Amino acid sequence: AKLPRGAAALRALEASTQPGVEIEMDPAAWEQRLLQLAMKQSVRDAEVAALKEANAQFTARVADLENQCSYYSRQMEKYVHENEELRSAEARSRQASTDYLKNIMVKFLCERKEDRRGKMLPAILTILRPNPTEEEQIWEANPKWKK
């Protein structure tokens, strides 16, 4: 099938998707059309190159973020483990303090001599950690004991 020349031929060429369709064009129109197509292809090639570069940058950024995520996950696991160890040590320490306080209190309550009881009070106050007002009240209530 032969199509008309000129602008109609260009429209026919753009719209044509059928193989084997012959279009008659003068050589200048063909040259102009080839230049247009070459320019479009050049622009598309540049766009593809830019997209490939952007993709490479995003891929590198994703890999970097994955590495950071992995690092921070390991750090978090480490800190969780350390926290568990600290809590366990704190619980053991509390238990030891409680046991120590119990032993001192038993001795304190069983001690008949006032001067020895007074000497035990600083250890008891260290464990109980009263505020300054409470500590002052204890010392005032027991004037025989020396600070």
Secondary structure, DSSP 8 states (H G I E B T S, - for coil): -EE-STHHHHHHHHH---TT-EE---HHHHHHHHHHHHHHHHHHHHHHHHHHHHHHHHHHHHHHHHHHHHHHHHHHHHHHHHHHHHHHHHHHHHHHHHHHHHHHHHHHHH---HHHHHHHHHHHHHHH---HHHHHHHHHH-TTS--
